């Protein structure tokens, strides 16, 4: 049975324009599964659109991963950011994701709603979004993937405050940071990793051959999916 992709255009009171989603639904998706399916939310980079994920072969990677039992069954939701030149500090995309998109996904699909069942990640600018959203709302997500992150959203003081809250509330995130060896932003992921290490916050940081481009991300997509889902139950 093939994997299905459902394209949705969703309005949010927080956004001027509708937000477009693509929902990758695993083969043999079953509404009767009692504990629901985990969900990975993915954000693209600047000067891209949601089609970048299909161009990089996400559908085939999921289809083969599910079929070969390399991956447990889960949903993937890719989110398009139309106004990707807007300053992240001014955009309301994060609020739209939290207040509109995630509730709609949970209402319309059989999902696991525990934070450990949700992951968020992004490539380039999308990694900045994932960093901001996951560390600000760790009660919503259990894992965050920062793929070729071009900088960091948080200054040291802000990050320290968030980490203290996470420790107090026992809401630490799984963190995966990777970058291509020829990426002009390759030192930025190290800076954020060093910030986390300074506070004793566990994270994975990997440098792979490649640049800041679709060839690099497509070569790593299966690794991303394996890492996001490695703690999830096989249905």
C-alpha positions as CSV (number, residue, x, y, z in Angstrom):
1,X,0.0,0.0,0.0
2,X,1.5,3.4,-1.0
3,X,2.1,6.3,1.3
4,X,-0.4,9.1,0.9
5,X,0.2,12.8,0.7
6,X,-2.7,15.2,1.7
7,X,-2.2,18.9,0.8
8,X,-4.1,21.4,2.9
9,X,-4.5,25.1,2.8
10,X,-5.4,26.4,6.3
11,X,-6.4,29.8,7.5
12,X,-5.2,31.2,10.8
13,X,-6.3,34.4,12.5
14,X,-2.6,35.0,13.2
15,X,-1.6,35.0,9.6
16,X,-2.6,37.3,6.7
17,X,-2.4,34.5,4.1
18,X,-3.4,30.9,4.4
19,X,-0.8,28.4,5.4
20,X,-0.1,25.5,3.2
21,X,0.7,22.0,4.6
22,X,1.6,18.7,3.1
23,X,0.8,15.7,5.3
24,X,2.6,12.5,4.7
25,X,0.4,9.6,5.8
26,X,2.0,6.1,6.3
27,X,0.7,3.0,4.6
28,X,-1.8,1.1,6.6
29,X,-2.7,4.2,8.6
30,X,-5.3,3.0,11.1
31,X,-7.7,5.2,13.0
32,X,-8.2,2.4,15.5
33,X,-4.7,2.4,16.9
34,X,-5.2,3.2,20.6
35,X,-2.0,5.3,21.2
36,X,-2.0,7.2,17.9
37,X,0.8,8.1,15.5
38,X,3.8,10.3,16.3
39,X,4.2,13.4,14.2
40,X,7.3,15.2,12.7
41,X,6.8,18.9,11.8
42,X,9.3,20.2,9.2
43,X,10.1,23.7,8.0
44,X,11.9,24.7,4.8
45,X,14.5,27.4,4.4
46,X,14.5,30.9,2.9
47,X,13.8,31.2,-0.8
48,X,12.2,27.7,-0.8
49,X,8.7,26.4,-0.7
50,X,7.1,23.2,0.5
51,X,8.0,21.4,-2.7
52,X,11.6,21.2,-1.5
53,X,10.8,18.1,0.5
54,X,9.4,16.2,-2.4
55,X,12.3,17.3,-4.6
56,X,14.7,15.9,-2.0
57,X,12.9,12.6,-2.0
58,X,11.0,12.6,1.3
59,X,8.1,10.5,-0.1
60,X,10.4,7.7,-1.3
61,X,12.5,7.8,1.8
62,X,9.4,7.3,4.0
63,X,7.9,4.7,1.7
64,X,11.0,2.7,1.6
65,X,11.8,3.2,5.3
66,X,8.3,2.1,6.3
67,X,8.3,-0.8,3.9
68,X,11.7,-2.1,5.0
69,X,10.8,-1.6,8.7
70,X,13.7,0.8,9.1
71,X,11.2,3.4,10.4
72,X,8.2,3.0,12.6
73,X,5.0,4.5,11.2
74,X,4.5,8.2,11.9
75,X,3.0,11.3,10.2
76,X,5.2,14.0,8.7
77,X,3.7,17.5,8.3
78,X,5.7,20.0,6.1
79,X,4.7,23.6,6.5
80,X,5.2,26.4,4.0
81,X,6.3,29.8,5.0
82,X,5.3,32.2,2.3
83,X,6.7,35.4,3.8
84,X,10.2,33.9,4.4
85,X,11.9,37.3,4.2
86,X,10.1,38.6,7.2
87,X,12.2,38.9,10.4
88,X,11.5,35.8,12.6
89,X,11.1,38.2,15.6
90,X,8.1,39.8,13.9
91,X,6.5,36.8,12.2
92,X,3.6,35.0,13.8
93,X,4.2,31.6,12.1
94,X,5.3,30.0,15.3
95,X,2.0,31.0,17.0
96,X,0.0,29.7,14.0
97,X,1.8,26.4,14.2
98,X,1.0,26.0,17.9
99,X,-2.5,27.5,18.0
100,X,-3.9,26.4,14.6
101,X,-1.9,23.7,12.8
102,X,-1.0,21.3,15.6
103,X,-4.6,21.3,17.1
104,X,-6.0,20.7,13.5
105,X,-3.7,17.8,12.9
106,X,-4.5,16.3,16.3
107,X,-8.3,16.7,15.6
108,X,-8.2,15.3,12.1
109,X,-5.7,12.4,12.5
110,X,-5.1,9.7,15.0
111,X,-2.1,11.2,16.7
112,X,-0.2,10.7,19.9
113,X,-0.4,14.0,21.7
114,X,2.3,13.4,24.3
115,X,5.3,15.7,23.8
116,X,7.6,12.7,23.3
117,X,5.5,11.9,20.2
118,X,6.1,15.2,18.5
119,X,9.3,16.4,16.8
120,X,10.1,19.6,15.0
121,X,12.9,20.3,12.6
122,X,14.0,22.5,9.8
123,X,16.6,23.2,7.2
124,X,18.5,26.6,7.2
125,X,16.0,29.3,8.2
126,X,13.6,26.5,9.1
127,X,16.1,25.3,11.7
128,X,16.0,28.8,13.3
129,X,12.2,28.4,13.5
130,X,12.5,24.9,15.0
131,X,15.1,26.1,17.5
132,X,12.8,29.0,18.6
133,X,9.6,27.0,18.8
134,X,11.0,23.9,20.5
135,X,13.0,25.7,23.2
136,X,10.2,28.1,23.9
137,X,7.5,25.4,24.0
138,X,9.2,22.2,25.3
139,X,5.9,21.1,26.7
140,X,4.7,20.6,23.1
141,X,7.8,18.9,21.5
142,X,10.2,16.2,22.7
143,X,12.8,16.4,19.9
144,X,14.2,19.1,17.7
145,X,16.4,18.8,14.6
146,X,18.5,21.8,13.6
147,X,19.8,21.1,10.1
148,X,22.3,23.6,8.8
149,X,21.2,26.3,11.2
150,X,22.4,29.8,10.1
151,X,23.0,31.4,13.5
152,X,21.0,31.0,16.7
153,X,17.8,32.7,17.8
154,X,18.7,32.9,21.5
155,X,21.3,35.0,23.3
156,X,23.1,33.3,26.2
157,X,20.9,34.9,28.9
158,X,17.6,34.0,27.2
159,X,18.8,30.4,26.6
160,X,19.9,30.0,30.2
161,X,16.4,31.1,31.5
162,X,14.7,28.6,29.2
163,X,17.0,25.8,30.1
164,X,16.5,26.4,33.8
165,X,12.7,26.2,33.3
166,X,13.1,23.0,31.3
167,X,15.2,21.4,34.1
168,X,12.7,22.5,36.8
169,X,9.8,21.1,34.8
170,X,11.6,18.0,33.6
171,X,11.0,19.0,29.9
172,X,14.5,18.6,28.4
173,X,14.6,18.2,24.6
174,X,16.4,15.7,22.4
175,X,18.6,17.9,20.2
176,X,20.3,17.0,16.8
177,X,22.5,19.6,15.1
178,X,24.2,18.8,11.8
179,X,25.9,20.7,9.0
180,X,27.8,20.2,5.8
181,X,31.6,20.5,6.0
182,X,31.6,23.0,3.2
183,X,28.7,25.1,4.5
184,X,29.4,28.7,5.1
185,X,27.3,28.5,8.2
186,X,29.1,25.4,9.6
187,X,30.4,27.3,12.6
188,X,26.9,28.5,13.6
189,X,25.7,25.1,14.7
190,X,28.8,24.7,16.7
191,X,28.1,28.0,18.5
192,X,24.7,26.8,19.6
193,X,26.0,23.4,20.5
194,X,28.7,25.1,22.7
195,X,26.0,27.2,24.3
196,X,24.1,24.0,25.3
197,X,27.3,22.2,26.4
198,X,28.1,25.1,28.7
199,X,24.9,24.5,30.6
200,X,25.3,20.8,30.6
201,X,22.5,20.2,28.0
202,X,22.9,17.0,26.1
203,X,22.9,17.4,22.3
204,X,24.2,15.6,19.2
205,X,26.3,17.6,16.7
206,X,27.5,16.1,13.5
207,X,29.5,17.5,10.5
208,X,29.0,15.6,7.3
209,X,30.5,16.0,3.8
210,X,28.5,18.6,1.9
211,X,27.3,22.2,1.6
212,X,24.3,24.3,2.3
213,X,22.1,22.9,-0.4
214,X,19.4,20.3,-1.4
215,X,22.1,17.7,-2.2
216,X,23.3,17.8,1.3
217,X,19.9,17.7,3.0
218,X,18.6,14.9,0.7
219,X,21.6,12.8,1.5
220,X,20.8,13.2,5.2
221,X,17.0,12.9,5.1
222,X,16.9,9.2,6.0
223,X,19.3,9.8,8.9
224,X,17.0,12.6,10.1
225,X,13.9,10.4,10.0
226,X,15.7,7.6,11.9
227,X,16.9,10.0,14.6
228,X,13.5,11.6,15.1
229,X,11.7,8.3,15.4
230,X,14.2,6.1,17.2
231,X,12.3,6.3,20.5
232,X,8.9,5.6,19.0
233,X,6.9,2.4,19.1
234,X,6.7,0.3,16.0
235,X,3.0,-0.2,15.0
